[in-house]
Protein backbone atom coordinates (compact mmCIF):
# COMPACT_ATOMS: atom_id res chain seq x y z
CA UNK A 1 0.00 0.00 0.00
CA UNK A 2 1.57 3.24 -1.20
CA UNK A 3 1.70 5.82 1.56
CA UNK A 4 3.80 8.68 0.18
CA UNK A 5 4.43 9.58 -3.43
CA UNK A 6 7.04 12.16 -4.40
CA UNK A 7 7.46 13.96 -7.68
CA UNK A 8 9.33 16.90 -9.13
CA UNK A 9 12.92 15.75 -9.10
CA UNK A 10 15.18 16.04 -12.09
CA UNK A 11 18.27 17.63 -13.57
CA UNK A 12 18.85 21.34 -13.13
CA UNK A 13 21.78 23.68 -13.63
CA UNK A 14 23.46 25.33 -10.68
CA UNK A 15 21.54 28.41 -9.63
CA UNK A 16 18.28 26.96 -10.85
CA UNK A 17 15.14 25.94 -8.99
CA UNK A 18 13.02 22.84 -8.50
CA UNK A 19 9.78 22.20 -6.67
CA UNK A 20 9.24 18.80 -5.10
CA UNK A 21 5.79 17.52 -4.25
CA UNK A 22 4.63 14.72 -2.00
CA UNK A 23 1.15 13.33 -1.48
CA UNK A 24 0.16 11.18 1.49
CA UNK A 25 -2.38 8.39 1.47
CA UNK A 26 -3.49 5.57 3.70
CA UNK A 27 -2.18 5.65 7.25
CA UNK A 28 0.33 8.33 6.37
CA UNK A 29 -2.57 10.67 5.77
CA UNK A 30 -3.23 10.89 9.52
CA UNK A 31 0.33 11.80 10.45
CA UNK A 32 0.83 15.00 12.41
CA UNK A 33 3.66 16.26 10.26
CA UNK A 34 5.43 15.80 6.98
CA UNK A 35 8.98 16.58 6.11
CA UNK A 36 11.81 16.32 3.62
CA UNK A 37 15.16 14.61 3.95
CA UNK A 38 17.89 13.90 1.44
CA UNK A 39 20.70 11.43 1.05
CA UNK A 40 23.73 11.84 -1.16
CA UNK A 41 25.92 8.87 -2.16
CA UNK A 42 28.15 7.82 0.69
CA UNK A 43 26.49 10.20 3.14
CA UNK A 44 23.88 9.85 5.85
CA UNK A 45 20.31 10.92 5.36
CA UNK A 46 19.92 14.53 6.47
CA UNK A 47 16.94 16.58 7.51
CA UNK A 48 15.86 19.53 5.40
CA UNK A 49 12.49 20.85 6.53
CA UNK A 50 9.17 19.82 8.05
CA UNK A 51 5.68 21.16 8.60
CA UNK A 52 3.17 20.27 11.28
CA UNK A 53 -0.46 20.36 10.27
CA UNK A 54 -2.03 21.37 13.59
CA UNK A 55 -0.46 24.81 13.82
CA UNK A 56 1.14 24.88 10.39
CA UNK A 57 4.48 25.39 12.02
CA UNK A 58 7.68 24.75 10.13
CA UNK A 59 11.24 23.85 11.02
CA UNK A 60 14.31 23.95 8.81
CA UNK A 61 17.87 22.77 8.79
CA UNK A 62 20.10 25.81 9.12
CA UNK A 63 21.91 25.15 5.87
CA UNK A 64 18.74 25.44 3.76
CA UNK A 65 17.29 28.56 5.32
CA UNK A 66 16.87 31.23 2.69
CA UNK A 67 17.08 28.76 -0.19
CA UNK A 68 14.45 26.07 0.51
CA UNK A 69 10.85 26.66 1.51
CA UNK A 70 8.41 24.02 2.72
CA UNK A 71 4.69 24.46 2.32
CA UNK A 72 1.69 22.23 2.36
CA UNK A 73 -1.99 21.64 1.90
CA UNK A 74 -3.28 20.23 5.17
CA UNK A 75 -6.63 19.14 3.77
CA UNK A 76 -4.99 17.10 1.03
CA UNK A 77 -1.94 16.17 3.07
CA UNK A 78 0.35 17.33 0.33
CA UNK A 79 3.70 18.91 1.06
CA UNK A 80 6.01 20.84 -1.23
CA UNK A 81 9.64 21.82 -1.14
CA UNK A 82 10.61 24.83 -3.20
CA UNK A 83 14.35 24.78 -3.78
CA UNK A 84 16.09 27.86 -5.16
CA UNK A 85 19.71 28.75 -5.89
CA UNK A 86 20.56 25.08 -6.20
CA UNK A 87 24.18 24.00 -5.92
CA UNK A 88 25.95 20.87 -7.15
CA UNK A 89 26.25 19.76 -3.52
CA UNK A 90 22.45 19.63 -3.35
CA UNK A 91 22.59 16.58 -5.61
CA UNK A 92 20.95 13.72 -3.73
CA UNK A 93 17.90 11.53 -3.48
CA UNK A 94 15.18 13.52 -1.76
CA UNK A 95 12.72 11.73 0.49
CA UNK A 96 9.34 12.74 1.80
CA UNK A 97 8.42 11.51 5.27
CA UNK A 98 5.36 11.55 7.52
CA UNK A 99 5.22 11.23 11.30
CA UNK A 100 5.94 13.55 14.23
CA UNK A 101 7.60 16.85 13.50
CA UNK A 102 11.30 16.49 14.19
CA UNK A 103 14.74 16.88 12.68
CA UNK A 104 15.37 13.22 13.45
CA UNK A 105 14.58 10.61 10.83
CA UNK A 106 13.46 8.11 13.46
CA UNK A 107 10.46 10.29 14.33
CA UNK A 108 8.92 9.61 10.94
CA UNK A 109 6.90 6.44 10.38
CA UNK A 110 6.38 6.59 6.64
CA UNK A 111 8.76 7.30 3.81
CA UNK A 112 8.43 7.88 0.10
CA UNK A 113 10.47 6.06 -2.48
CA UNK A 114 12.68 9.07 -3.10
CA UNK A 115 13.17 11.33 -6.08
CA UNK A 116 16.55 12.12 -7.61
CA UNK A 117 17.73 15.71 -7.80
CA UNK A 118 20.86 16.36 -9.81
CA UNK A 119 22.43 19.81 -9.99
CA UNK A 120 24.98 20.28 -12.75
CA UNK A 121 27.74 22.86 -12.89
C-alpha positions in Angstrom: 0.0 0.0 0.0 1.6 3.2 -1.2 1.7 5.8 1.6 3.8 8.7 0.2 4.4 9.6 -3.4 7.0 12.2 -4.4 7.5 14.0 -7.7 9.3 16.9 -9.1 12.9 15.7 -9.1 15.2 16.0 -12.1 18.3 17.6 -13.6 18.9 21.3 -13.1 21.8 23.7 -13.6 23.5 25.3 -10.7 21.5 28.4 -9.6 18.3 27.0 -10.9 15.1 25.9 -9.0 13.0 22.8 -8.5 9.8 22.2 -6.7 9.2 18.8 -5.1 5.8 17.5 -4.2 4.6 14.7 -2.0 1.2 13.3 -1.5 0.2 11.2 1.5 -2.4 8.4 1.5 -3.5 5.6 3.7 -2.2 5.6 7.2 0.3 8.3 6.4 -2.6 10.7 5.8 -3.2 10.9 9.5 0.3 11.8 10.4 0.8 15.0 12.4 3.7 16.3 10.3 5.4 15.8 7.0 9.0 16.6 6.1 11.8 16.3 3.6 15.2 14.6 3.9 17.9 13.9 1.4 20.7 11.4 1.0 23.7 11.8 -1.2 25.9 8.9 -2.2 28.2 7.8 0.7 26.5 10.2 3.1 23.9 9.8 5.8 20.3 10.9 5.4 19.9 14.5 6.5 16.9 16.6 7.5 15.9 19.5 5.4 12.5 20.8 6.5 9.2 19.8 8.0 5.7 21.2 8.6 3.2 20.3 11.3 -0.5 20.4 10.3 -2.0 21.4 13.6 -0.5 24.8 13.8 1.1 24.9 10.4 4.5 25.4 12.0 7.7 24.8 10.1 11.2 23.9 11.0 14.3 24.0 8.8 17.9 22.8 8.8 20.1 25.8 9.1 21.9 25.2 5.9 18.7 25.4 3.8 17.3 28.6 5.3 16.9 31.2 2.7 17.1 28.8 -0.2 14.5 26.1 0.5 10.9 26.7 1.5 8.4 24.0 2.7 4.7 24.5 2.3 1.7 22.2 2.4 -2.0 21.6 1.9 -3.3 20.2 5.2 -6.6 19.1 3.8 -5.0 17.1 1.0 -1.9 16.2 3.1 0.4 17.3 0.3 3.7 18.9 1.1 6.0 20.8 -1.2 9.6 21.8 -1.1 10.6 24.8 -3.2 14.4 24.8 -3.8 16.1 27.9 -5.2 19.7 28.7 -5.9 20.6 25.1 -6.2 24.2 24.0 -5.9 26.0 20.9 -7.1 26.3 19.8 -3.5 22.5 19.6 -3.4 22.6 16.6 -5.6 21.0 13.7 -3.7 17.9 11.5 -3.5 15.2 13.5 -1.8 12.7 11.7 0.5 9.3 12.7 1.8 8.4 11.5 5.3 5.4 11.5 7.5 5.2 11.2 11.3 5.9 13.5 14.2 7.6 16.9 13.5 11.3 16.5 14.2 14.7 16.9 12.7 15.4 13.2 13.4 14.6 10.6 10.8 13.5 8.1 13.5 10.5 10.3 14.3 8.9 9.6 10.9 6.9 6.4 10.4 6.4 6.6 6.6 8.8 7.3 3.8 8.4 7.9 0.1 10.5 6.1 -2.5 12.7 9.1 -3.1 13.2 11.3 -6.1 16.6 12.1 -7.6 17.7 15.7 -7.8 20.9 16.4 -9.8 22.4 19.8 -10.0 25.0 20.3 -12.7 27.7 22.9 -12.9 
